[in-house]
Amino acid sequence: MFSSTDRLYTLLCLALLSVEPRPWSEECELESKRNRIKQCFKRLQVADLHTFECFEVNSKGGCEKGNRMVVDENSECKASKCIENKDENGEPCHEEQLAYNGVCELSNSKSACKNTGLGQRLQADLYGKVSCRCALDLGFVDVDGTCYHEFQQGPCKVGQQIIRNGFQGWKWRIRWSDGRCYQVEQSEGMCDGRYE
């Protein structure tokens, strides 16, 4: 038996279903989807465009077996797309693997990058491009294609050290005897005052 409230709710739902959509409803839905994509991206994840569920970039996500979900580099709103993740024989790589030079290799593999230099690990970027890169999670910073440990001298002059600059890479900084770090400016002349 339905209560009067249940009947009223059912009639209201039926009435709403028969109403023509308002001109703004599609725009509101689109805005809602854009907001979801932004929410995922702020968490360094990507939204599945069918379910709008957030997934780790370069994971299987909502893709078919043998594919990885990545950011579509041609999308202004950071939409996702699925790209193939299979070896040269068409066999799908496992979730924790990346297809590299025709072989499924472990993500962050040191051995896949053994001939590329110190601190290099196999990694995929947001767009799915797989290559050997400086392992940021191990404290390495890329300076003109060579990996150096952050806070070490690296290619800096004596008394200077490499400091990571967010996601952009590196910048020259120096820690002085007062314990503070200062940005180093490239100039031909000498520093004036106590920072010489």
Secondary structure as GFF3:
##gff-version 3
##sequence-region A 1 196
A	DSSP	alpha_helix	4	18	.	.	.	ID=ss1
A	DSSP	alpha_helix	25	42	.	.	.	ID=ss2
A	DSSP	beta_strand	45	47	.	.	.	ID=ss3
A	DSSP	beta_strand	54	56	.	.	.	ID=ss4
A	DSSP	beta_strand	67	71	.	.	.	ID=ss5
A	DSSP	beta_strand	80	84	.	.	.	ID=ss6
A	DSSP	beta_strand	97	100	.	.	.	ID=ss7
A	DSSP	beta_strand	103	106	.	.	.	ID=ss8
A	DSSP	three_ten_helix	111	113	.	.	.	ID=ss9
A	DSSP	beta_strand	120	124	.	.	.	ID=ss10
A	DSSP	beta_strand	130	134	.	.	.	ID=ss11
A	DSSP	three_ten_helix	136	138	.	.	.	ID=ss12
A	DSSP	beta_strand	140	143	.	.	.	ID=ss13
A	DSSP	beta_strand	146	149	.	.	.	ID=ss14
A	DSSP	beta_strand	160	164	.	.	.	ID=ss15
A	DSSP	beta_strand	170	175	.	.	.	ID=ss16
A	DSSP	beta_strand	181	183	.	.	.	ID=ss17
A	DSSP	three_ten_helix	193	195	.	.	.	ID=ss18
###
